[in-house]
Amino acid sequence: MQSWVRYIQCSARGFLERAVDGSGPPLVPYGGMFSSGNSGKSPLVAATYYFNPSSASVTANRPEGVYVSDTNPLTANNPIDSDRSDDNVCTAPDARKGTCYEASECVRRGGMPMGRCSDSYSGAGKNSGAVCCLFDVSCGETAAEKFIYFRNPGYPEAYDRSRICRTKIGKISPNICQFRLDFRTFDIGKPLEGNCSQDIFTISGQNENHIIPKICGLNNGQHYYIGVDESGVVSLHLMMLGSYRRRFDVLITQIPCQSENSAPPHCLQYYSGTHGVIKSFNYDYSEDELSSDRNEGYPNDVDYMMCIRKEPGFCSITYELSSDADGTLPFAIGSGAEHIAGFSAQWPVVAECRDDFIVIGGMRLCSGVGKLNVENTELADNGLLKLTNRQENAFGNASSVHRTVMTDTTPGPFQIRFVSNNAKNARGFHIGYRQNPCK
């Protein structure tokens, strides 16, 4: 084994010392672990797969509270002060985002080379030898790069142990105002009646007035925007208790101030495009697990804003309840969400909403209870919520045939606020939106 280690290290050293003139084999991900040979594969990449520097001493090069670099060594020491050309951004063969660095610099910073940067990259000349450098961190590690992947120990395998997992993410420049977190994979312990009592994900170190909700459960595809213009280092905390096959892979992207990709202030989530889908946290449940009402639903005690960019040439936005092959997906928020035989809690109504509610276009909505056929749109006169004519005109009947919720004509960005307490937890919302062209 020791001789094999020395062989890989010497091969990697030789690769770093050779002149890069374009005549050598292309730098591609190491395939020796998946095939019988490694013809055409870089020894450097082989070494980084076997000896991932991120698992050794990533924090050694990144003092806490200190910017790792205000410049990119491949861009002639030009400050990172805007989106400019982003010509040092690359895409690895596994479709992940990385940064172009010289191979030796990538390894020194604790990264993993995954392919050579394009010849069109102009950071240090056509034959710079720049590689697409990926940065993964896990429990107890720290990093400060434009793109960072926070993953559970042993990813992509599941992690089934109790542990307090924390990582710290530093800003690459004082001119970074936001972090965007993309939950590519996020499956941790489920809430119990809305309480994250087993696993819980929290964030600290962001702007003092930027409140981030505590979440748990299944949240694949969700995202956060975090304000960091007043801070330097953000900590991601994941408390894991008991037995659960957890998997998480979160991409953290640093966004410069005045970037066109910035979210409006205090928008936890920010959507763009003329159409899309918005859903509450932990709305989904895994296909391989039995659905349980006690483990479904959004977390308790959250209050956050979702925003949608008004696209050029569009003047309003229409929301409707989402559907799939089986019909309209449930809408269940607050005290009106209890299931009653013969009725379905998927009718959003304007009401006082004493417990949980969602606000769209300045109107507060929570669950009403109504029959799901068009011929019986009237609600029963037995104390259940009843729509007024005004509300029927605004919201339709929200049946499996007519799913329109409402149209918002506010100036934009369009805003949706969601608030929950700890009294009446429910499944949540799954809403589609489409923007309407100006007439």
N, C-alpha and C positions, 0 to 999 in steps of 0.2 A: 504494500500500500504506500509506504514512504517513497519508494522509487517512482511510483506512478504520480504522486503529488509533486515530486521534484521535476518530473518530465513536463507536467502541465505548467508549472511555474516557469521553468526555463523556456518553454515554447512561447508562453505569453510574453516573457521578457524580450525574447528575440523579435516577436512581432512588434512590440512597442519601439524597439530600437531601429527597425529597418526603415529605409526611406520609402515614403508613400508616393509612388510615381504612377499609380494606376495600372501597373503591369501585373500585380499580384492577384490572387483570387479574391473575389468579392467578399465583403464581410457580411455574413448572414447568420441567423440564429444557429446555434450548435445543434446538430442532429444526431450526434453519436449515441445519445441515450435512447434514441428511437429507431436507429438503423444499425446495420452491421459495420459501417465505416464512417469516417468523417472527412471524406475527400471534399476539398473545396471549402471546408469550414475553418473559421479562424480559431487558433488556439486560445486567443484572448477571450473569446466568447465562451469557449469550453471551460476556461478557468473560472469565469464569473458565474457560470451555472453551478459548478461544483463548490465554489467558495464564494458565496454571495457576500460582498463587502458590507451590505446593509445589515447583515446579521452580526457583524463584528463590532465596529466602532464608528457608526455613522455620526454619533454625537461628538466625536472627537474633533471634527472639523467645523462644528456648528455650535459655538458657545451660546448658551441660553440668553435670550434677550438681545442678541447682536445680529445684525443683518449679515448673512453669509457673503453676499456680494451685491454691490450696487451696479456692477457691470458684468457683461458676459465676455469671457476671455476669447471668444471667437468673433467678436464684433468690434475689434480694435478699441476696446475699452469705452465704447459709447454707452452712456447711461441708459438704463431701461426707464424711459420716461413716458411712454405711451404705447399704443398698440403698434405703431409704425408699421414695418413690413412683416414682423414676426417671422423673419427668414431663418431664425434659429429654431423654429418649431418643426418637429418631424413626427411621422407616424411609423411606428414599428411594424414588423410583419404580423404581429398578433393584434393589430389595429389599435393599440394603445398609444397615447400621446407621450412624446418625449422631447428632449432638448438636445440640440447638436453641440457636442463637445469633442475635443480631441480625445482619443481613446484613453490616454494616460490620465487626462483630467477627469474623465468620466469615472474611472476606477477610484481615483483619489478622493472624489466627492462622495463615494459610496454608491454609485450608480451601477447599472447593468447595461453594457452595450448590446443593442439588439438591431443590428443592421447598419450599413453605411449611409450617411446622409446623402441626399441627392446631389448630383454634380451642379445643379442650378443654385445650390446654396453658396452664398457669396461672402460668408462670414470671414473666412481666412484664405480665400483662394480656391480654385477649382480642385486642386489636389491637396486639400488641407488634411485629409485623413480623418475628418470628423465622423463620429458615429452617432447613431440615435440612442441617446442615453435615457434609460428608464429608472425611476426612483420609487421603490417599494419600502414602506415602513410598517412595522407591526408594534406590538406591545413593548413599551419602554424605549422606543427609538424616536429620534428627532430629525427633521429635515427642513430645508428651506430651498425650494426649487419651484419653477413655474408650474410644473405638473408633478403631483405626488399621489401615489396609490396607497391607501391605508387598508391593510388586509389582516384577516385573522391569522394566527400562527398556523403554519402548514397549508395555507390556501394553495390550491382550490379544494383540498380536503376539509371536511367539517372539523370544528373544534368543540369538544364536549367535556370541558373542565371548568371548574369555578376559578375565576381570576378577575382581578381589577386590571383592566387593560387601558393604558394611556399612551398617547403620542403627542408630541408638541410640533407645531408647524410654524416656522418663522417666516417673516416677510422677506422677499428678495430685494426689496427697495423701500425706502420711506414713501415712495409714490404709489404704493399699493393700497387701495381703499377697500377692496372687497375680496373675500374668498368665495368661490362657488364650490359646493360639495355635491357631487353626483353619486347617488346610491346605485351603482351598477348592479351589485348584489347586496342585499341586506336582509338577512333572515336570522333574528335572534329570538330569545324567549318571548312568548306572547303575553299580552296584558291579561289580567284577571279582573273582569268587570271594569275595565278601563284603567286599572292600576298596574303600573309597570313594577310588579313586586319581585320578579325573578331577574330579568335583565333590564338594563336601562342605559340609554345613550344620551349623554349630555355634552355641552360645549361651554368652555369658559375662556376668558381672555379677550373676547370681542369688545366692541364699543359698549360703554356702560349702559346706555339706554337701548341697546339692541337685545331684546329678550328672545332667547331661543327655546322652543318647547322641548320637553323631555319626551323621548319616544321609545317604543319597543315594537316587537312583532315583525311582520313581513312588510317591507317597504321598498321592494325593487322598483327602480325607475323614478323614485322621488328625488328631490333636490332641495338644497338650501342656498341662500345668499347670506353672507355674514359680513357686517360692517367692521372693518379693522383699521380705518384711517387714524383712530386714536390709540391703537395698540400695536404691539410688535410681535408677540408670540401668542398663538391660540392653542389651547389644549383640547383634545378630543378624548373623552372618558367613556369607557364602556365597562359597566359592572356586569359580570356574568356569574350567576349563582346556580348551582345544581346541574342537572343533566339536561342538555339540549344540543342538537347537532347544528351549531351556529356556523354561518358563513357570511362574511361581509367583505366587500371590495368597494371602497369609496374613493373616487377621484377628487382631489382638491386642486382647483385651478386658481391662480392668483390673477386678479383683475386690476389693471392700473386705474388711477383716478382719471376722470373725464373720458373713460373708455366708452365706446358705443355699446359695449357688452355689459355695462354696469346696470344693476337693478335700481329702481327708484328707492329713496331712503325708506327703511323699515319694511320693505317687502321681503318676507322670508322666502317666498317663491315668486319667480318672474318667468312668464311664458311669452313667446313670440309666435308669429305666424297667424294666418287668417282662420285657422281652425285647430282644434286640439281637444284634449281631455284633462280634467282636473279631478283628483280624488283625495279623500281624507287619508290620513296615516292609518296603516294596518287595515285598509279596506279589504284587501285580498286575503285569501288563505290558500295554503299549498294544496295542490291536487292530491297529494299522497297522504293527507291527514284528514281526519274526520272533522267536519265543521262543528264548532261548539259556540253557542251564543255567548257563553261566558268568556271566551277567548277571542271573539270577533270584536271589531269596533275600534274607534279612535281612542287615544289616551285621554284621561281626565285632566282637567286643569290646564288647558292650552288656550292661547289667545294669539292668533297670528294673522298676517295679511298675505293674500295671494294677488298678484298683479299681472295684467296682460297688456303688452305693448299695443297701442293703437297703430295699425299699419297704415302707411301712406295710401290715401284714396279710399279709406274705410271710415265710416262715421258712427257706427253703432255695433253692438254685439248681442247675439241671441244665445241664451243658454237653454239646454234641454237635458232631461234625464237620459243617461246613456242606456244602451240596450245591447243584448247579444242574441245568439240564436234562440235562446229560451224566452226572450221578451225583455221587458224593461227591468233594469237592474234596481235593486232596492235603494230607496232614499229613506234613511231612518236617523233622525236627529232629535234628541230631547224627549220631553215627557209624553209626547204623542206617539212615540215609537213602539209602544207595547203591541204585541201581536194579539189580535182578537179574531176568533173563529169567523171565517167568511169575509174578513176584511184584510187589507194589506197596508202596511205603514210605509207607503212610498209616494205620498201626496204632500208636496211642500205647500204650506199655507202661511199667509201673513197672520201673525198672532203675537201675543205678549211674550211668548217663549220664555217662561220663567227659568228654565234650566239651560240647555245647550241650544245654540242657534247659529245660522249662517246669514250674513248680510250681503245682499246683491243690489246694486243700484240704490243704496240707502234704505232698502226694505228688509226687515227682519223676518227670516223664514225658519220654521221648524216643521216637524212631522204632523200631518193630519191623518185621519183614518178614513178611507173611502173604498167603496167597491170598485173593482177593476173591470167594469164593462160600461160601454158608452151609453147604453140604455138606462143605466142607474147611476147618474152622476150626482144625485142629491144624497147628502149625508143623512144618517138617521137622527131623529130628534130625541136622543137619549143622553144628551150631555156631551156628545162628541163634537169636535170642531166642525163648523159649517162655513163654507165659503160665502162671501157676499158677492153680489153681481160684479162689483168693481174688481174683486180678486179673481173671479172666474175669467173676466175679460183680460186681466193682466197675465194670468198664469195658466189658462187652459184647464183641462181636467186631469192632466198628468197621468192619463191611463196608458195602457200598453199600445193604444192606437195613437193617442195625441200626447206626445212627450214634452211639448214646449213648456219651459218654465217661465222665462221672461226675456224682454229685450231691454238692454241698458243703453241709453243715449248720452251718458255723462261724457265730459270732455276727454277723459283718458289721462294717464293709463287707467284701464278698467280695473276695478278693485273688488275683491271678495274677502270678507273677514269671517273667520270661524272662531267661536268661543265655546268652551265646554267647562262645566264644573265637575263635581264628583258625585252627582246625585242620579242622573239618568243617562248612563252610557248606552250607546246604540251602534249599529253597523256603520253609519256614516253616509257620505255622499260620493257619487260617481257621476260627474256632470260633463257633458260635451259642450263646446262653444264654437260658434262661427261668427266671423266679423262680416258686416253687411256694407257693401259699397255705398259711397255717397251718391245721392240722386242728382 
